[in-house]
Amino acid sequence: MSEIKWFELTFKQLTPMHIGKYNYGVIAQTHIFIPGYTMWGALVNSYGIRNGSSEEIFKETQDNFKMITCFYPSFDKGNIYFLEYYKGMLYYKEHNSENRYSEKEFRAKFTDTYISTAVIPDTKTAKDESLHEIETILNRSKDERDNSKQLYWKGLIGLLNDKYEKFLSEGLEIFVGGDIRYGFGKMILESKKPISGDHLKEWQINNDGILIKSDKPLTNYVESKNVKLKKGRFETIVHLDFAGAVPSLEKNEKNIYVCFVPGSKVEITDDIKLRLNKGIFESGI
């Protein structure tokens, strides 16, 4: 494999954002972090649209942006907060600190709901069974006591081709997540910082994008094959193909994954290499 150049990306969130998780009836709940495959899709879309929107451009970009981590919040460009399961609950824990936010606390301060419904043009009345409630992550705390807390999102990307470095320049605007037709998910790249060595180890990654065995909570998804769960939970993930106007299921044999989620603790049961691919450490690549 060619040498990978790693960068830490810091995005400032400008508008509310919806990162699809579960639907409960009419309510669409959001993740409280940005999965790597979601950020990958946003970058692929942005680069493709800026460079002609051809199928060849989208395919090329998919391969070159796939070495990407999940993204986690930072307040006012401060320290990053990783997920962990602690005393049976999901928390955000500040890196190199004991400061924690429970998932409940984070949702109370940084999430809200957006309600929409389809309207019948002739009568201007709501269409039956069209009510939809979308949970969003706000770009700023709604608690007046800490309203200065602007949300930033930090993650890593590994590039094999230098030509993409210029695209990932400060000021780049992208749209992340779902329902962007409402203006959701607008972000701007605040900084791009080259990293290596110990900084990569904080994400349990070596320079080739291989998972380093660690007792720390996961910072990315890990494919459940040959991995034993010690603490946390699993999630089924479907990868989409963004080489077109409408995302579709990827046309390959490996597009549905059963993974242990970030914040979990795992034990790798065999001596296998798990390489990062769109926020998922997977085998056989």
Contacts in CASP RR format, 6 or more apart in sequence:
PFRMAT RR
TARGET T0000
AUTHOR 0000-0000-0000
METHOD contacts of the structure
MODEL  1
MSEIKWFELTFKQLTPMHIGKYNYGVIAQTHIFIPGYTMWGALVNSYGIR
NGSSEEIFKETQDNFKMITCFYPSFDKGNIYFLEYYKGMLYYKEHNSENR
YSEKEFRAKFTDTYISTAVIPDTKTAKDESLHEIETILNRSKDERDNSKQ
LYWKGLIGLLNDKYEKFLSEGLEIFVGGDIRYGFGKMILESKKPISGDHL
KEWQINNDGILIKSDKPLTNYVESKNVKLKKGRFETIVHLDFAGAVPSLE
KNEKNIYVCFVPGSKVEITDDIKLRLNKGIFESGI
1 208 0 8 1.000
2 160 0 8 1.000
3 160 0 8 1.000
3 207 0 8 1.000
4 67 0 8 1.000
4 158 0 8 1.000
4 159 0 8 1.000
4 160 0 8 1.000
4 207 0 8 1.000
4 208 0 8 1.000
4 209 0 8 1.000
5 158 0 8 1.000
5 159 0 8 1.000
5 160 0 8 1.000
5 162 0 8 1.000
5 165 0 8 1.000
5 194 0 8 1.000
6 156 0 8 1.000
6 157 0 8 1.000
6 158 0 8 1.000
6 159 0 8 1.000
6 194 0 8 1.000
6 195 0 8 1.000
6 196 0 8 1.000
6 199 0 8 1.000
6 200 0 8 1.000
6 207 0 8 1.000
7 156 0 8 1.000
7 157 0 8 1.000
7 158 0 8 1.000
7 159 0 8 1.000
7 165 0 8 1.000
7 168 0 8 1.000
7 192 0 8 1.000
7 193 0 8 1.000
7 194 0 8 1.000
7 195 0 8 1.000
8 154 0 8 1.000
8 155 0 8 1.000
8 156 0 8 1.000
8 191 0 8 1.000
8 192 0 8 1.000
8 193 0 8 1.000
8 195 0 8 1.000
8 199 0 8 1.000
9 71 0 8 1.000
9 154 0 8 1.000
9 155 0 8 1.000
9 156 0 8 1.000
9 157 0 8 1.000
9 168 0 8 1.000
9 189 0 8 1.000
9 191 0 8 1.000
9 192 0 8 1.000
10 74 0 8 1.000
10 77 0 8 1.000
10 152 0 8 1.000
10 153 0 8 1.000
10 154 0 8 1.000
10 155 0 8 1.000
10 189 0 8 1.000
10 190 0 8 1.000
10 191 0 8 1.000
10 192 0 8 1.000
10 193 0 8 1.000
11 71 0 8 1.000
11 152 0 8 1.000
11 153 0 8 1.000
11 154 0 8 1.000
11 174 0 8 1.000
11 176 0 8 1.000
11 187 0 8 1.000
11 188 0 8 1.000
11 189 0 8 1.000
11 190 0 8 1.000
12 150 0 8 1.000
12 151 0 8 1.000
12 152 0 8 1.000
12 187 0 8 1.000
12 188 0 8 1.000
12 190 0 8 1.000
13 137 0 8 1.000
13 139 0 8 1.000
13 150 0 8 1.000
13 151 0 8 1.000
13 152 0 8 1.000
13 153 0 8 1.000
13 185 0 8 1.000
13 186 0 8 1.000
13 187 0 8 1.000
14 139 0 8 1.000
14 185 0 8 1.000
14 186 0 8 1.000
14 187 0 8 1.000
14 188 0 8 1.000
15 139 0 8 1.000
15 183 0 8 1.000
15 184 0 8 1.000
15 185 0 8 1.000
15 186 0 8 1.000
16 112 0 8 1.000
16 114 0 8 1.000
16 136 0 8 1.000
16 137 0 8 1.000
16 138 0 8 1.000
16 139 0 8 1.000
16 184 0 8 1.000
16 185 0 8 1.000
17 30 0 8 1.000
17 136 0 8 1.000
17 137 0 8 1.000
17 139 0 8 1.000
17 176 0 8 1.000
17 177 0 8 1.000
17 184 0 8 1.000
17 185 0 8 1.000
17 187 0 8 1.000
18 28 0 8 1.000
18 30 0 8 1.000
18 114 0 8 1.000
18 134 0 8 1.000
18 135 0 8 1.000
18 136 0 8 1.000
18 137 0 8 1.000
18 177 0 8 1.000
18 178 0 8 1.000
18 179 0 8 1.000
18 184 0 8 1.000
18 185 0 8 1.000
19 30 0 8 1.000
19 31 0 8 1.000
19 33 0 8 1.000
19 34 0 8 1.000
19 35 0 8 1.000
19 38 0 8 1.000
19 137 0 8 1.000
19 176 0 8 1.000
19 177 0 8 1.000
19 178 0 8 1.000
20 28 0 8 1.000
20 29 0 8 1.000
20 30 0 8 1.000
20 31 0 8 1.000
20 177 0 8 1.000
20 178 0 8 1.000
21 28 0 8 1.000
21 29 0 8 1.000
21 30 0 8 1.000
21 31 0 8 1.000
22 28 0 8 1.000
22 29 0 8 1.000
23 29 0 8 1.000
26 131 0 8 1.000
26 132 0 8 1.000
26 133 0 8 1.000
27 113 0 8 1.000
27 133 0 8 1.000
27 135 0 8 1.000
28 132 0 8 1.000
28 133 0 8 1.000
28 134 0 8 1.000
28 135 0 8 1.000
29 135 0 8 1.000
30 111 0 8 1.000
30 134 0 8 1.000
30 135 0 8 1.000
30 136 0 8 1.000
30 137 0 8 1.000
32 83 0 8 1.000
32 92 0 8 1.000
32 103 0 8 1.000
32 106 0 8 1.000
32 107 0 8 1.000
32 110 0 8 1.000
32 111 0 8 1.000
32 137 0 8 1.000
33 70 0 8 1.000
33 71 0 8 1.000
33 72 0 8 1.000
33 73 0 8 1.000
33 83 0 8 1.000
33 262 0 8 1.000
34 70 0 8 1.000
34 71 0 8 1.000
34 72 0 8 1.000
34 153 0 8 1.000
34 176 0 8 1.000
34 177 0 8 1.000
35 70 0 8 1.000
35 221 0 8 1.000
35 237 0 8 1.000
35 279 0 8 1.000
36 68 0 8 1.000
36 69 0 8 1.000
36 70 0 8 1.000
36 71 0 8 1.000
36 220 0 8 1.000
36 278 0 8 1.000
36 279 0 8 1.000
36 280 0 8 1.000
37 237 0 8 1.000
37 239 0 8 1.000
37 240 0 8 1.000
37 278 0 8 1.000
37 279 0 8 1.000
37 280 0 8 1.000
38 176 0 8 1.000
38 177 0 8 1.000
39 68 0 8 1.000
39 70 0 8 1.000
39 71 0 8 1.000
39 155 0 8 1.000
39 176 0 8 1.000
40 62 0 8 1.000
40 65 0 8 1.000
40 66 0 8 1.000
40 68 0 8 1.000
40 278 0 8 1.000
40 279 0 8 1.000
41 65 0 8 1.000
41 240 0 8 1.000
41 242 0 8 1.000
42 174 0 8 1.000
42 175 0 8 1.000
42 176 0 8 1.000
42 177 0 8 1.000
43 61 0 8 1.000
43 65 0 8 1.000
43 68 0 8 1.000
43 157 0 8 1.000
43 168 0 8 1.000
43 174 0 8 1.000
44 58 0 8 1.000
44 61 0 8 1.000
44 62 0 8 1.000
44 65 0 8 1.000
44 242 0 8 1.000
45 174 0 8 1.000
45 175 0 8 1.000
45 242 0 8 1.000
46 172 0 8 1.000
46 173 0 8 1.000
46 174 0 8 1.000
46 175 0 8 1.000
47 57 0 8 1.000
47 61 0 8 1.000
47 65 0 8 1.000
47 164 0 8 1.000
47 167 0 8 1.000
48 54 0 8 1.000
48 57 0 8 1.000
48 58 0 8 1.000
48 61 0 8 1.000
50 167 0 8 1.000
51 57 0 8 1.000
53 244 0 8 1.000
55 243 0 8 1.000
55 244 0 8 1.000
58 242 0 8 1.000
58 243 0 8 1.000
58 244 0 8 1.000
59 243 0 8 1.000
61 164 0 8 1.000
62 241 0 8 1.000
62 242 0 8 1.000
62 243 0 8 1.000
64 159 0 8 1.000
64 160 0 8 1.000
64 161 0 8 1.000
64 164 0 8 1.000
65 157 0 8 1.000
65 164 0 8 1.000
66 277 0 8 1.000
66 278 0 8 1.000
67 157 0 8 1.000
67 158 0 8 1.000
67 159 0 8 1.000
67 160 0 8 1.000
67 209 0 8 1.000
67 276 0 8 1.000
67 277 0 8 1.000
68 155 0 8 1.000
68 156 0 8 1.000
68 157 0 8 1.000
68 158 0 8 1.000
68 276 0 8 1.000
68 278 0 8 1.000
68 279 0 8 1.000
69 155 0 8 1.000
69 156 0 8 1.000
69 157 0 8 1.000
69 203 0 8 1.000
69 205 0 8 1.000
69 219 0 8 1.000
69 220 0 8 1.000
69 276 0 8 1.000
69 279 0 8 1.000
70 155 0 8 1.000
70 219 0 8 1.000
70 220 0 8 1.000
70 221 0 8 1.000
70 262 0 8 1.000
70 279 0 8 1.000
71 153 0 8 1.000
71 154 0 8 1.000
71 155 0 8 1.000
72 80 0 8 1.000
72 81 0 8 1.000
72 82 0 8 1.000
72 83 0 8 1.000
72 92 0 8 1.000
72 153 0 8 1.000
72 154 0 8 1.000
72 155 0 8 1.000
72 219 0 8 1.000
73 80 0 8 1.000
73 81 0 8 1.000
73 92 0 8 1.000
73 110 0 8 1.000
73 151 0 8 1.000
73 152 0 8 1.000
73 153 0 8 1.000
73 154 0 8 1.000
74 80 0 8 1.000
74 81 0 8 1.000
74 151 0 8 1.000
74 152 0 8 1.000
74 153 0 8 1.000
74 154 0 8 1.000
75 81 0 8 1.000
75 149 0 8 1.000
75 150 0 8 1.000
75 151 0 8 1.000
75 152 0 8 1.000
76 148 0 8 1.000
76 149 0 8 1.000
76 150 0 8 1.000
76 152 0 8 1.000
77 152 0 8 1.000
77 190 0 8 1.000
78 152 0 8 1.000
79 94 0 8 1.000
79 95 0 8 1.000
79 96 0 8 1.000
79 97 0 8 1.000
80 94 0 8 1.000
80 95 0 8 1.000
80 154 0 8 1.000
80 155 0 8 1.000
81 92 0 8 1.000
81 93 0 8 1.000
81 94 0 8 1.000
81 95 0 8 1.000
81 101 0 8 1.000
82 92 0 8 1.000
82 93 0 8 1.000
82 95 0 8 1.000
82 217 0 8 1.000
82 219 0 8 1.000
82 262 0 8 1.000
82 263 0 8 1.000
83 90 0 8 1.000
83 91 0 8 1.000
83 92 0 8 1.000
83 93 0 8 1.000
83 217 0 8 1.000
83 219 0 8 1.000
83 262 0 8 1.000
83 263 0 8 1.000
84 90 0 8 1.000
84 91 0 8 1.000
84 92 0 8 1.000
84 93 0 8 1.000
84 217 0 8 1.000
84 263 0 8 1.000
85 91 0 8 1.000
85 217 0 8 1.000
85 231 0 8 1.000
85 232 0 8 1.000
85 263 0 8 1.000
85 264 0 8 1.000
85 265 0 8 1.000
86 93 0 8 1.000
86 100 0 8 1.000
89 102 0 8 1.000
89 103 0 8 1.000
89 104 0 8 1.000
90 102 0 8 1.000
90 103 0 8 1.000
90 263 0 8 1.000
91 100 0 8 1.000
91 101 0 8 1.000
91 102 0 8 1.000
91 103 0 8 1.000
92 100 0 8 1.000
92 101 0 8 1.000
92 102 0 8 1.000
92 103 0 8 1.000
92 106 0 8 1.000
93 99 0 8 1.000
93 100 0 8 1.000
93 217 0 8 1.000
94 100 0 8 1.000
95 202 0 8 1.000
108 143 0 8 1.000
109 141 0 8 1.000
109 142 0 8 1.000
109 143 0 8 1.000
109 146 0 8 1.000
109 149 0 8 1.000
110 137 0 8 1.000
110 138 0 8 1.000
110 141 0 8 1.000
110 142 0 8 1.000
110 151 0 8 1.000
111 135 0 8 1.000
111 136 0 8 1.000
111 137 0 8 1.000
111 138 0 8 1.000
112 135 0 8 1.000
112 136 0 8 1.000
112 138 0 8 1.000
112 142 0 8 1.000
113 133 0 8 1.000
113 134 0 8 1.000
113 135 0 8 1.000
113 136 0 8 1.000
114 133 0 8 1.000
114 134 0 8 1.000
114 136 0 8 1.000
114 179 0 8 1.000
114 182 0 8 1.000
114 184 0 8 1.000
115 131 0 8 1.000
115 132 0 8 1.000
115 133 0 8 1.000
115 134 0 8 1.000
116 131 0 8 1.000
116 132 0 8 1.000
116 134 0 8 1.000
116 182 0 8 1.000
117 126 0 8 1.000
117 127 0 8 1.000
117 130 0 8 1.000
117 131 0 8 1.000
117 132 0 8 1.000
118 126 0 8 1.000
118 127 0 8 1.000
118 130 0 8 1.000
119 125 0 8 1.000
119 126 0 8 1.000
119 127 0 8 1.000
120 126 0 8 1.000
120 127 0 8 1.000
134 179 0 8 1.000
134 184 0 8 1.000
136 184 0 8 1.000
137 151 0 8 1.000
138 151 0 8 1.000
139 150 0 8 1.000
139 151 0 8 1.000
140 147 0 8 1.000
140 149 0 8 1.000
140 150 0 8 1.000
140 151 0 8 1.000
141 147 0 8 1.000
141 148 0 8 1.000
141 149 0 8 1.000
152 190 0 8 1.000
153 187 0 8 1.000
155 203 0 8 1.000
156 195 0 8 1.000
156 200 0 8 1.000
156 203 0 8 1.000
156 205 0 8 1.000
157 168 0 8 1.000
158 209 0 8 1.000
159 165 0 8 1.000
159 168 0 8 1.000
165 192 0 8 1.000
168 189 0 8 1.000
168 192 0 8 1.000
169 189 0 8 1.000
169 192 0 8 1.000
170 189 0 8 1.000
170 190 0 8 1.000
170 191 0 8 1.000
170 192 0 8 1.000
171 188 0 8 1.000
171 189 0 8 1.000
171 190 0 8 1.000
172 188 0 8 1.000
172 189 0 8 1.000
173 186 0 8 1.000
173 187 0 8 1.000
173 188 0 8 1.000
173 189 0 8 1.000
174 186 0 8 1.000
174 187 0 8 1.000
174 189 0 8 1.000
175 183 0 8 1.000
175 184 0 8 1.000
175 185 0 8 1.000
175 186 0 8 1.000
175 187 0 8 1.000
176 185 0 8 1.000
176 187 0 8 1.000
177 184 0 8 1.000
177 185 0 8 1.000
178 184 0 8 1.000
178 185 0 8 1.000
180 186 0 8 1.000
196 207 0 8 1.000
197 207 0 8 1.000
200 206 0 8 1.000
200 207 0 8 1.000
200 209 0 8 1.000
201 212 0 8 1.000
202 219 0 8 1.000
203 219 0 8 1.000
203 220 0 8 1.000
204 211 0 8 1.000
204 212 0 8 1.000
204 214 0 8 1.000
204 216 0 8 1.000
204 218 0 8 1.000
204 219 0 8 1.000
204 220 0 8 1.000
205 211 0 8 1.000
205 212 0 8 1.000
205 276 0 8 1.000
206 212 0 8 1.000
208 275 0 8 1.000
209 275 0 8 1.000
209 276 0 8 1.000
210 273 0 8 1.000
210 274 0 8 1.000
210 275 0 8 1.000
210 276 0 8 1.000
211 222 0 8 1.000
211 268 0 8 1.000
211 273 0 8 1.000
211 274 0 8 1.000
211 275 0 8 1.000
211 276 0 8 1.000
211 281 0 8 1.000
213 268 0 8 1.000
215 265 0 8 1.000
216 265 0 8 1.000
217 262 0 8 1.000
217 263 0 8 1.000
217 264 0 8 1.000
217 265 0 8 1.000
218 260 0 8 1.000
218 261 0 8 1.000
218 262 0 8 1.000
218 263 0 8 1.000
218 264 0 8 1.000
218 265 0 8 1.000
218 266 0 8 1.000
219 262 0 8 1.000
219 263 0 8 1.000
220 262 0 8 1.000
220 276 0 8 1.000
220 279 0 8 1.000
220 280 0 8 1.000
220 281 0 8 1.000
221 235 0 8 1.000
221 237 0 8 1.000
221 257 0 8 1.000
221 259 0 8 1.000
221 260 0 8 1.000
221 261 0 8 1.000
221 262 0 8 1.000
221 279 0 8 1.000
221 280 0 8 1.000
221 281 0 8 1.000
222 259 0 8 1.000
222 260 0 8 1.000
222 264 0 8 1.000
222 266 0 8 1.000
222 274 0 8 1.000
222 280 0 8 1.000
222 281 0 8 1.000
223 257 0 8 1.000
223 258 0 8 1.000
223 259 0 8 1.000
223 274 0 8 1.000
223 280 0 8 1.000
223 281 0 8 1.000
223 282 0 8 1.000
223 283 0 8 1.000
224 234 0 8 1.000
224 258 0 8 1.000
224 259 0 8 1.000
224 260 0 8 1.000
225 283 0 8 1.000
226 268 0 8 1.000
226 269 0 8 1.000
226 270 0 8 1.000
226 272 0 8 1.000
226 283 0 8 1.000
227 260 0 8 1.000
227 266 0 8 1.000
227 267 0 8 1.000
227 268 0 8 1.000
227 269 0 8 1.000
227 274 0 8 1.000
228 266 0 8 1.000
228 267 0 8 1.000
228 268 0 8 1.000
228 269 0 8 1.000
229 260 0 8 1.000
229 264 0 8 1.000
229 265 0 8 1.000
229 266 0 8 1.000
230 264 0 8 1.000
230 265 0 8 1.000
230 266 0 8 1.000
230 267 0 8 1.000
231 264 0 8 1.000
231 265 0 8 1.000
232 260 0 8 1.000
232 261 0 8 1.000
232 263 0 8 1.000
232 264 0 8 1.000
232 265 0 8 1.000
233 260 0 8 1.000
233 261 0 8 1.000
233 264 0 8 1.000
234 258 0 8 1.000
234 259 0 8 1.000
234 260 0 8 1.000
234 261 0 8 1.000
235 258 0 8 1.000
235 259 0 8 1.000
235 260 0 8 1.000
235 261 0 8 1.000
236 256 0 8 1.000
236 257 0 8 1.000
236 258 0 8 1.000
236 259 0 8 1.000
237 256 0 8 1.000
237 257 0 8 1.000
237 258 0 8 1.000
237 259 0 8 1.000
237 280 0 8 1.000
238 249 0 8 1.000
238 255 0 8 1.000
238 256 0 8 1.000
238 257 0 8 1.000
239 249 0 8 1.000
239 250 0 8 1.000
239 255 0 8 1.000
239 256 0 8 1.000
239 257 0 8 1.000
239 278 0 8 1.000
240 247 0 8 1.000
240 248 0 8 1.000
240 249 0 8 1.000
240 250 0 8 1.000
241 247 0 8 1.000
241 248 0 8 1.000
241 249 0 8 1.000
241 250 0 8 1.000
241 251 0 8 1.000
249 255 0 8 1.000
254 282 0 8 1.000
257 280 0 8 1.000
257 282 0 8 1.000
259 280 0 8 1.000
260 266 0 8 1.000
268 274 0 8 1.000
272 283 0 8 1.000
273 283 0 8 1.000
274 281 0 8 1.000
274 282 0 8 1.000
274 283 0 8 1.000
275 281 0 8 1.000
275 282 0 8 1.000
275 283 0 8 1.000
275 284 0 8 1.000
275 285 0 8 1.000
277 285 0 8 1.000
END
